[in-house]
């Protein structure tokens, strides 16, 4: 019997030195973190755990893959370089590192190593996404040349824009089988459940849960307590910081969950989907986000129509059935939930009235800078120069225009907006083709759910913004969508 050779003294010395250096670095980091805000300690401990998984666990890539999906809803981040804006805020104040990025870049390093070691592995670039994305990056770089903004802020914005492309590229290339697709969808729904539970706890307590380091708003009462008619309502926001952001996230997951009920999956899985749908729908209602409700109604009817049509093959009947279900849901919800009825039909003191003058300012900016915009992340700094509204809205409400599409056009130019719409249209077309497949049993229903998710995202982003090009979870869903299309083709789907 052959035994492995004993390690040489030199090898043992090198291993001992490496362990000593790593241990020393961890000890120094923890000692320094004691004197820093709590989130630094949490962040460093998380980095230690991730690196331990990366070095010890055999299935580390799969674990980190699912962990990174879950962490897209956790907004624990810190700024190694932080700049306090003098007057108006930037979307990123310095150089930011999030807890999601720690897991994601471990995955990227592992993928790059595999590509270097195994020459058989190929990278799919998806030209209809990558080329428009890189052109948007070049246009954004050109637009920032004339902007008076600190260099580190410009660098951070451009880096996050590039990171969005990397997020898409990684997930589109590394989801290679349907089981991984199902697992990622399960993790997404589980993350939605966690956010819903946090939201319900916020509603029950009537305020913050003390989860600010994970993204809960530091000004909870400012965003989450408001008037609806004569009644004070408490809006939930999870760890997304704002109720509208949580609503935009949950409505996409609700539509994916809804579509899965129609798929030929086991009864146990469908039974498990009911409490998931109930929790997320309840939390979505308690955000009291009209944009989220509108997105759910419009996109929900679209998704139901596609599901009915796959079953009964009649367009007219499918439309009537989906419309009837939407009307019944609306009547029951409005009839049973008084704050919901007041929020929809009575005047309140929310920010809805600000959207028209905000759009006027954005259109003024686009008219003056149609090609390159006023610079990525520079909207609130430049808006007062283009504010001709009677309200002086850029001073009264110093926030970007609450319309993602106008924001892209104002900051990065109309060509950048057109390129983004090319990406969105391409993804929608690919998902629609997959949703029509008659040979694949389950993936078409996931495609319908994702189609509804992108439709809902588009509707909600007509009334809100989230800087989709700056490292947003949106790009994970884009990568998942195109990976699903590839999986279906490889396994014989039409």
MOTABEL-V623146 format. One line per field, one symbol per residue. psi: psi as a letter, one per 20 degrees, with the letter a starting at -180 (. if undefined). Layout:
psi: ???
This chain:
psi: ppqqqqqqhgghggghhggggghgggggghghhhjrqhhggggghghggghgghhgpglhggghghghghiijplorrohopppqgfqqqhombpqprhghggghgggggghghhhgoihpqppimhiggghghhggghhghhihjpnqqhhggggghghghhgghgggghhhjojqhhhgggggggghghhgghgggghhgghijaqjkkhijiqpilghghiprpocjppqoqqickihphhggghghhghghggghhhiqmrqhgghhhhghgggghgghggihlohgggggggghghgghghgghhgijogghgggghgghgggggggghhhoghgghhhiqpakajhiihghghggghgghhhmhgiajppjjghhighijojqhilhighmmqqpmohghgghhhiqhhggghghggggggggghgghiipihphghhhhggghghghggggghiijrqjmhimkqihhghgggghggggggghjjq.
